[in-house]
Amino acid sequence: MAPLEQVEKCARLLSRKSTDDEKFAGLLLLPRVIDAQDTDAWTLIFDAMDIRFIERLMRTGIKQADEQRTGDQALLNIAVSVIDVLASHASIATNTRMLDRIPTLCTVAAMEIDKVSADAISVLCKLLAHDAAIDRVLHDSSILIQVVDSASKCSDPRAIAQFLDYALNRGSHYIHTHHDTAVARGWAAVVASTAEAFDKSHTVLKFELIAALANALEPIT
């Protein structure tokens, strides 16, 4: 574990009582102080930090990206990179405060922002590797449907299609082992939305989506 004094300094900077400037400084300090694989240190940080500050950074970054301002990726880069490390640790990834970040991460993933959207997809895949996250997105299918809807609008939808392939396949395995009507309805809604996107899509995306649909149905056939 990193020196406790340095970890505690970061934790203080990121706490709910700190100013936004202090929290931002704490985020910038994290990769310099704590190794990405240090579960104990990151757990201490996560328990102490105001995760809503990272949520606000992402939302502000999304707004700036929509308005096409110069340097609009900076806030998203910082926020997503920190969440990426947190999502690498199972005990953190399954925490409700992390699962609550999924809708905003899906928004970032759907925006086709160079590198940042790809990083958001990577984070989502880490989270959806856990049943708690799959349960969350299937109980609220609109979270994944917004990603499906974005696929046909992207200039290069392959990354999103591959993410949907993974998410639908995970969902299929989950509903096969969990007899939850609400979850099954959510999965069916996402599959239906994907099928509709397939019907509207150009040739390149058609191949990606048909593979996703086939893989989604395989575990339950």
N, C-alpha and C positions, 0 to 999 in steps of 0.2 A: 504494500500500500504506500502511496505517496506520503511524504512527511505530514503528520497530522496537523501541524500548525498551518501549513499552506492550504490543506483541504478545508480546514475550519475557516480560514480567511475567505476562501471562495464561497463557502456556505453562508457566511455573514453578509457578503456582498449581494448574494442572490436571494436573501431572505425577504419575506413579505414586508418587513419593516424598512427595508432599504429604499432609497430613491431610484428612479428609473436609470439615472446616470450610473449609480453604483451597481445596479443589476447588469447593465450593459457591460461595464468594466469586468464584472465577474464572469460573464459569458466569454469575453475575449481572453480572460486569464485561464480558463479551464483547460484548454488543450496544451498549455505550456506547463501546467502543474500536474495534471492527472493523466496517466496512461489510459488509453481507450479500453483496455482489458481489465482495468482495476475495478472489479465489481463492488468491493467494499467501499471504496472512495466515492464511486458514482452513486451508490445507494445512499450514502450520507448526504451527498449533494442534492439528490432528488428529494429526499425527505425534508430537507431544509428550504428548498427553493420555491419561489413563486412561479409555478408553471404557467400561470395565466399571463405572465409577462412575455413568455415565448409565444404564447397564442396571439398576444397583441402585436408582437413583432411580425408574425406571419400575416396577420390580417392587414397590417399597415403595408407590408411588402406587396401583398396581393393588390391593394388599392393603388400603390405606386406603379406596379407593373401594368395595371389596367389603363393608367393615365400616361404610360410610356415616358416616364421621367428618366432623366439621366441617372445612372447608378441605381436603378430600381431593383436590382437583384441583391444588393448588399445585405439588407435585413433578412431576406428569405434565406440567403446563403448561411448566415450565422445561425438563425433559428433552426433550420432543417439539419444543419450539421450537428448541432447539440442533440437534437431529438434522435438523430441517427445513432449516436453513441449510446444514448439512454435505451433505445430499442434493442440494442445488442445484448442487453442483460435481462434474462427471463423474468426475474423477480420484479423488475421495473416495468417491462413491456406489458405485463398483465395487470398492472395497477390501473384502477379506474381513471386516475388523473392522466395517464398516458392514453388510454382508450378514448378519452374525450377529445383527443387531438386528431383522431382519424378523419372526421369530416373536413377539417381545414386542410389536412395533408392531401385529401382527395381533390380538393379545389386546386391546390398547387400542382398536383400531378396532372390535372386536366388542362392546365393553362399553356402547356407547350413552351415553357421558358427554358432556354438553353441551360443544360446541366441541372438546374434547380429542380425542375419537374422530374428528371430522371432520378435524382437523389430522393425526392419525395416518394417515388414509386418503390425505391429500394427500402425505405423506411417502412412503407405499408406492407411490403412482403415480409419483413421481419416481424411486424406486429401480427399479421394474419397467419403466421406460423403457429400462433397460439389460439386455442379454442375460444378463449374469452373475447378475442378480437373478432373472430368469425361470427360468434354469437351476436356481438354488437351490430355488425354491419348487416346481418340477415334480419335482425329485428327491426332495423330501419333501412330498408332496401334503397331508399332514395340516395343514400351515401354512395353506393356503388353505381347506381343508375346515372348519376351526374357524370361519372367517369365514362360510362358507356356512351352517353350522349355526346361527349367531347371527341370521341374517336373519329367520327365521320367528318369532323371539322378540322382535324389536324393535318398539317402538310406531310408529316411522317408519323402515322399512328401505330407503328409496330411495337413501340415500347408499351403503350397503353394496352394494345391487344394482348401482348404477352402477360401483362399484369392481370388482365381480366381472365386469361386462361388459368393462371395460378389461383386467383380468387375463386373462380367458379368451381374449379376442381377441389379446392379445400372445402368449399361450401357443400359440394356433393358428398364428400366423405363425412362431413359433420352431420348432415341431415340423415345420413344412412345409419349413424350410431346414436343420434339423439332424436327421440320421438317427440318433437315439438312442432305443433301445427303452425305457430306464428313464424318460426324459423323456416319451415318448408315453404310457406307462402312467400316469404321474402326472397328465398332462393329462386322460386318460380318466377317472381317478378323481374329479377335481374336477368334470368335466362331469356324471358320473353323480350325484354328490352334489348338484349344482345342480338336476338334473332331479328328484331326489327331493324337494328343498325346494320346487320348483315344484308338485309333486303335493300337498304338504301345506299350501301357503300360502293366505292369504286373497286376495281378489280384486285388491287394489291391488298386492300383490307379484307376483302371477301375470304381470301385464303386463310388469313390470320384468325378471323372470327369463326369460320367453320371449324377450324382446329380447336378453338376454345370451346365451342358448343359440343363437339364430339367428346372432348376430354371431360367436360362437365357431366355429360350423361353416362359416361363409362362406369363410374363407381356404383350407379344405382340401376344398371341394366343387367 
